[in-house]
Amino acid sequence: LGFSNIPWPMFSIPSGIEDITQERVEEFMCYARRDSMQGVGQGRSIRWEMLRWHPDKFDRNVLDKVMECDREAVRTAAGIVARILTQI
């Protein structure tokens, strides 16, 4: 996997860490017609995403599948996503 192959919680594919912003993540997370929002409330969906992006879980389940050259950027970006989700 490369940086652009990660399913970042945004409507557009980020080209780098600087593209992952609170505004873009919130826009995606609060979009009511998102597949993972169907049948569950927004709070439950956000909690699920918080677990998915939690640094320990993300590192264990995803990071070892990322190309070495992208690994640090992916780790940093995932941490940004996790922090944003805790603020929503």
Secondary structure, 3 states (H helix, E strand, C coil): CCHHHCCCCCCCCCCCHHHCCHHHHHHHHCCCCCHHHCCCCHHHHHHHHHHHHCHHHHHHHCHHHCCHHHHHHHHHHHHHHHHHHHHC
